[in-house]
């Protein structure tokens, strides 16, 4: 019987060229998991992810699914996968789902978190998972600009160009919420949306950082959105601070 298996994945994206399998055999998360699946089921098994995280981006709650003809118990599959995966990937959840479930097409929303270390001294211990930014930031200004993102908008101004992706694709997305919080020296920017464009979160964070430093006039985020022009928005924040936290279905 063909079974549909859903995985919840955690990975350190530092040493990966993103999620998706690459033609040039570069190390990717999808490729590593498909190699582990082949060892278990003795044939190629295609893995479907909820979306493509980019090079250097991490995940606490990436979701994927695959189909397999197997009688193995779910717990056994999880144990076997973790035994065959590298240390920077872990299957933290597994369940059998209905035949119509698809990790990408069944998504209702995703939550990304961007973490900034905001202090004069750089970080040694958590350097892989945060962006070191030593300059003072005005969180009130950042929160005020972030309000313009909530709702249904055309986010073309925050989509980075990528030859491998369809630049004519629809760029309208619905952002359900943006929260900016501070805990000690760390600032967390959490964004929930029904979908994200290529480097959208990092480009938004880059703009928020300039707002926090007083380098943009009030209302800049709203104006950048209206222009629908990537060239007028600030550059992206670094990838290591970005984490896919949760995928909702």
C-alpha positions in Angstrom: 0.0 0.0 0.0 1.3 3.4 -1.0 1.6 5.6 2.1 1.9 9.3 2.4 4.4 10.2 5.2 4.8 13.7 6.6 8.1 14.8 8.2 8.8 17.8 10.4 12.5 18.7 10.1 15.1 20.7 11.9 18.4 21.7 10.3 21.4 24.0 10.6 21.5 25.5 7.1 25.1 26.9 7.4 26.8 24.3 5.3 24.0 23.7 2.8 23.3 25.3 -0.6 19.7 25.7 0.4 16.9 23.1 0.4 16.4 22.1 -3.2 18.4 19.5 -5.1 21.0 21.2 -7.3 22.1 20.1 -10.8 25.8 20.5 -9.8 25.5 18.0 -6.9 26.0 20.7 -4.3 25.1 19.8 -0.8 21.4 20.5 -0.1 18.9 19.5 2.6 16.6 17.7 0.2 19.4 15.8 -1.4 20.7 14.5 2.0 17.2 13.4 3.1 16.5 11.7 -0.3 19.9 9.8 0.1 18.8 8.6 3.5 15.4 7.5 2.1 17.1 5.5 -0.6 19.1 3.6 2.0 15.9 2.7 3.8 13.7 1.8 0.9 16.3 0.7 -1.6 15.1 3.0 -4.3 14.8 6.7 -5.1 12.0 8.4 -3.1 11.1 12.0 -4.1 10.7 14.4 -1.2 8.4 17.4 -1.4 9.2 20.4 0.9 6.9 23.1 2.0 9.2 25.6 0.4 12.8 26.3 -0.6 15.0 27.8 2.1 18.1 29.4 0.7 21.8 28.9 1.3 22.6 29.5 5.0 19.0 29.6 6.2 17.9 27.3 9.0 14.7 25.6 10.0 13.1 24.5 13.3 9.9 23.4 11.6 10.3 22.7 7.9 7.7 20.2 6.7 8.1 17.7 3.9 6.3 14.6 2.6 7.0 11.5 0.5 5.2 8.4 -0.7 6.4 4.9 -0.1 5.2 1.3 -0.4 6.2 0.1 3.1 4.8 -1.7 6.1 7.5 -0.2 8.4 6.0 1.4 11.5 6.2 5.2 11.5 8.5 5.3 14.5 10.9 2.9 12.8 11.1 5.1 9.7 11.9 8.1 11.9 14.6 6.2 13.7 16.1 4.9 10.5 16.1 8.4 8.9 17.9 10.0 11.9 20.4 7.2 11.9 21.3 7.9 8.2 21.1 11.7 8.2 24.1 14.0 8.9 24.3 15.7 12.2 23.0 19.0 10.9 19.6 17.5 9.9 17.0 15.9 12.3 13.6 14.4 11.8 11.8 15.8 14.9 8.3 14.7 13.9 6.7 12.1 11.6 3.1 11.0 10.9 1.1 9.2 8.2 -1.3 11.6 6.4 -4.1 11.4 3.9 -3.3 10.9 0.2 -4.3 14.5 -0.6 -1.8 16.1 1.7 1.1 17.9 0.0 3.8 19.7 2.0 3.8 22.7 -0.4 0.3 22.9 -1.8 -1.5 22.3 1.5 0.2 25.2 3.3 -2.0 27.9 4.9 0.8 30.0 6.3 4.5 30.0 7.4 6.3 31.8 10.2 9.9 32.9 9.8 12.0 34.4 12.5 15.0 36.7 11.9 17.4 37.0 14.9 19.8 40.0 15.4 22.5 40.2 18.0 22.5 43.9 18.9 25.5 44.7 21.1 29.0 46.0 20.6 30.7 42.6 20.9 30.2 39.9 18.3 28.9 36.4 19.2 31.1 33.3 19.4 28.6 30.7 20.6 25.5 31.4 18.5 27.2 33.1 15.5 25.7 30.5 13.1 22.1 31.5 14.1 22.1 35.3 14.3 23.2 38.4 12.5 25.6 40.5 14.5 24.6 44.2 14.2 26.6 46.4 16.7 24.8 49.7 16.0 21.9 51.1 18.2 18.4 50.4 16.9 15.2 52.2 17.7 12.6 49.4 18.1 9.7 51.8 18.1 10.6 53.1 14.6 11.1 49.5 13.4 7.7 48.5 14.7 6.0 51.5 13.2 7.4 50.7 9.8 6.5 47.0 10.1 2.8 47.8 10.5 2.7 48.7 6.8 3.5 45.1 5.9 0.4 43.6 7.5 -2.4 42.7 5.1 -2.5 41.8 1.4 0.1 43.6 -0.7 2.3 43.3 -3.8 5.7 42.6 -2.4 7.6 43.0 -5.6 9.9 45.6 -4.0 11.1 42.9 -1.6 11.6 40.1 -4.1 15.3 39.5 -5.1 16.0 38.5 -8.7 16.8 34.9 -9.4 17.3 33.4 -12.9 16.1 30.0 -11.8 12.7 31.3 -10.6 9.8 32.7 -12.6 10.1 36.5 -12.4 6.6 36.8 -13.9 5.0 34.9 -11.0 2.4 36.6 -8.9 4.1 38.8 -6.2 1.0 39.4 -4.0 1.1 37.9 -0.6 -0.9 38.3 2.7 1.2 39.0 5.8 -0.8 38.0 8.9 1.4 39.6 11.4 4.9 41.0 12.3 6.2 41.0 15.8 9.5 42.6 16.8 10.7 41.6 20.3 13.9 42.0 22.3 15.3 39.5 24.8 18.6 40.5 26.3 20.9 41.4 23.4 18.8 39.6 20.8 16.1 41.2 18.7 13.6 38.8 17.0 11.6 39.7 14.0 8.7 37.2 13.4 6.7 37.3 10.2 3.8 35.1 9.4 2.4 35.1 5.8 0.5 32.8 3.4 3.7 32.7 1.3 7.1 34.3 0.8 8.9 35.6 -2.3 12.6 34.9 -2.9 14.6 36.6 -0.1 11.5 38.5 0.9 12.1 38.3 4.6 15.8 39.2 4.4 15.0 42.2 2.2 12.3 43.3 4.7 14.7 43.0 7.6 17.3 45.0 5.7 14.8 47.8 5.4 13.7 47.6 9.0 17.4 47.8 10.1 17.8 51.1 8.2 14.6 52.4 9.8 15.9 51.4 13.2 19.1 53.4 12.6 17.1 56.5 11.5 18.4 56.2 8.0 14.9 56.2 6.4 12.1 58.8 6.7 8.9 57.8 8.4 6.5 55.9 6.2 9.3 54.5 4.0 8.0 50.9 4.1 4.6 51.9 2.8 6.2 54.0 0.0 8.6 51.1 -1.0 5.6 48.7 -1.2 3.7 51.1 -3.4 6.6 51.6 -5.8 6.9 47.8 -6.6 10.5 48.4 -7.5 13.3 46.3 -5.9 15.9 48.9 -6.7 14.6 51.4 -4.3 14.6 49.1 -1.2 17.7 48.6 0.9 19.8 45.4 0.5 19.0 42.1 2.3 20.1 41.1 5.7 22.6 38.2 6.0 21.1 34.6 5.7 22.4 33.2 9.0 19.9 35.1 11.1 16.9 33.6 9.3 14.9 30.5 10.6 11.8 28.8 9.3 10.0 28.3 12.6 6.6 26.8 11.6 4.5 25.7 8.7 0.7 25.7 9.3 -1.8 23.5 7.6 
